[in-house]
C-alpha cells in the first residue's frame, strides 16, 4: 500500500520503494560533455567563491628587426595586457530526501541522486559554454572569406550556412584546419566539437581506412572518431544551432586549447535538515567562469546537414 503524500509531492512508492523491483537502478545515459577536453584549466586553483576575478597576464608579441653592423638598435618596451576571467556564473541543486522514503527504500537513492546531480551539472555547463562563445572568434576565423592570409575559405554566415555532405565533410575539416594554420596556431591540441549528424557524415564518407585518421582503429566504432587532419573530434548534442531559412544551422566550434580557459569549483555540497518536513535537503552550488583568451585560436563553422 502506498504511503499517502501531500498534493504536488511525487510518491516514490513502487519506484524507489520497491515491491518486487530489483535493487539495481537502470543505467542513465547522459549527453557527453566536452568542455573539460577543449578548454585549459590553468587558473582553476585561483578561485574560491562566486564573484571572484582572476587576472590573466598575456605574453606580448616581440618585434624581430633586421640587423646591420654598426646600426643603432631600436628598443622595444613590451606591454602585457591582462585578460579578466570573472567567476560570475553558478548553478545549484536542492533535493528533498524524505525520512519516510529513506526508511522504506532498500537502496541508497541519496548516492544515486547525488551522482545524477553532478552529471546534470556538467551537461548544463557544457551547453552554456558551447552556446555562448562562438561569437568570440577572431574575425578572420569566421564568415565566407575566412583565412587571415587567403581570405578564401567559406565557413558560412547567417543566411548562407555551409552545406555539409558525406562527400565534402573531409574537405570542410581540412579547409577549416587551414584557417588556424594561417593564424600560426600549433598543430597539437586541436579540437573540433561536432553535432551527431556531422559524425554520421564522417562515418559514411569515403574515409574508411583507419590510417587516414591517424587512429589505430576504424572510425566505424562506438561514435569515437579519433583524429582527422590534426583535429581531435568530439561529438556533442550541445552544439549551438538555430533555424536559418529552410535549414537548421549549427555553430561548429573548432580550435586549440589555448583559445578557451575555464575555471570551476563546487563551493557547497551539503546535507542539512529540512525545516518544513521530516527529512533532509541535499544541495550543492557550483560556480564557474570561462573566457576566450585567444580568439585567433578558434573558429566558427556555420553549417547544416545535407
Beta strands, then each sheet from edge to edge (+ up, - down):
strand 1: 53-57
strand 2: 82-86
strand 3: 89-98
strand 4: 162-164
strand 5: 190-194
strand 6: 227-228
strand 7: 231-235
strand 8: 241-244
strand 9: 247-256
strand 10: 260-273
strand 11: 279-292
strand 12: 298-305
sheet 1: 1+ 2-
sheet 2: 3+ 11- 10+
sheet 3: 4+ 12+ 9- 5+ 7+ 6-
sheet 4: 4+ 12+ 9- 8+
end
